[in-house]
Amino acid sequence: MISRRDFLQAGAAASALVAASGLGPLNRVAAQQRLSQADILRFQPLGTLTLLYVADLHAQLRPVYYREPSINLGVGEVKGLVPHLTGKDVLAHFNLPAGSPMAHALSSEDFVALAKNYGRMGGFDRIATIIKAIRAERGEGNCLLLDGGDTWTNAWGALQTKAQDVVEAMNLLKPDAMTGHWEFTLGAERVKEITDKLPFPFLAQNIRDTEFEDRVFEPRKTFERGGAKIAVIGQAYPYTAIANPRWMFPKWSFGLREDDLRKEVEDARAEGADIVVLLSHNGFDIDRKMAGRVKGIDIILTSHTHDALPDVVKVGQTLLIATGSHGKFVSRLDLDIRDKALKGYRFGLIPVFSDAITPDAEMAALVAKHRAPFEKDLSRVLAKTEGLLYRRGNFQGSFDDVFTDAMLQVRDVEIALSPGVRWGASLLPGQDITFEDVTNACAMSYPQCYRTSMKGEMLKTVLEDVADNIFNPDPYLQGGGDMVRVGGMGFTIDPNATIGQRISNMTNLRDGKPIDANREYTVAGWASINEGTQGPPIWDVVSQYLTTKKTITPRPLDAVKVVNI
């Protein structure tokens, strides 16, 4: 793959070329002259084993724009550490010049201009090209492809086919194992139907049957690749039954199950494993803590929190790998394993710049086949945006404002609540907003947009609970999402305060008055985990709003004031 030095040289050369021409920071021609498939795949191999890793694809079969966060706070011991560096700070930390390809892929800086230059990222057909090329280079018997989960859901086609489109696409990539999280929102019956037929194991050591505590899925699998034995242990998202509807998988229990994980590591070693890999959907900060507490894990492939890091984070003797989301990257980790131990490694975060990579014909045909029944709906134009629409960020997002504004208007309420999920592609200024764009940000199996009433004190409780879920200084007590998005109300948040003390200055934006703890407010929201929630699907609410508005002009994101950071 392209090395950091190659990226720096390419970025510097392209910048110099365009500076001389007076055409702005970069242009697409200069960028593409410096980005080729050969450059992206260039990598100095090491050892005999290559680990390939993808995660948090969220059913995005085609390339997308996806803006990384401009704010991603760490609290407690991880404050100021990766992956909690954003914007210019992440560029400085990894020595990435502004405007370079990898700087664009990893930072929110100058996102619009650079996105126009470098194009979209991801796409299963491009990922397939990368994986096939590396397997051809190293030999299939020397490669291990692992999927960290959040793969089967959150796009319209996946919702309509109950994930069959993504399952077949992933099968074509031939992963060796996977774990999961949003997969479980398909319901226990559908998940078991899929996993029982997969040509590879679905691993989850931390899921049990609630009646007899039997394992629901295989906990680990040992592979012989590159002359070594690699034990892979699966760790599904531990808080699935809290973050998602419990009624969809009523007989399954989740959890960290740290002691059970220790035993899996010990048993894997006793059975002759040379190295132990944890395929984890815990989230980065949980995995960082776990790496310091569970000895004997050589590598943690971490996911859930959508972090993308161009270098390994080392905790003791454990390597942590974060591969981003939405198909923007494929991680490659070459391993030198000798004398039943890991002696060396070489890592590369491969950026999937779709314009520079030749689509794999077989995968492209499969994706086209599965999209065909829905293409008319997906391409339906609802409105146009005059500014950047994005979701990712701890507190607010311009695309989230579209959702809350839609609920305020269509459901005729005073306050709107929208979940702080981290999936959903970005749109550039001047783009049409299609039905696909909307559903990429809300396609889920419990989409009802409810209308209810809440007292002011309950609204504060909701905000305090979500804030503690994100900013609790103990990573084991964090859920890994972003702050609930709020329409019609502003507030101040102190992430470093204690629960009950983080939220203040709650204000009704309609009249500028403080939120009254004892007054009832009309409230709309979606993605309730309660069974039997009533209301139209959120994509209908947002589509109706956009069709009426025709043009979206994002407003300043100033309703949430963040202090003491």
Helices and strands as residue ranges (DSSP letters): H 4-21, H 28-34, H 37-41, E 49-54, G 76-78, H 87-93, H 101-106, H 111-118, H 124-138, G 140-142, E 143-147, H 156-160, H 164-173, E 177-178, G 182-186, H 188-195, E 208-209, E 220-225, E 228-235, H 240-243, G 246-248, E 252-253, H 258-270, E 275-280, H 284-293, E 299-302, E 313-315, E 318-322, E 329-338, E 341-351, G 354-356, H 361-371, G 372-374, H 375-378, E 381-385, H 398-410, E 415-418, E 432-434, H 435-439, E 449-455, H 456-471, G 475-477, E 485-487, E 489-493, E 503-508, E 520-526, H 538-549, E 551-552, E 560-562
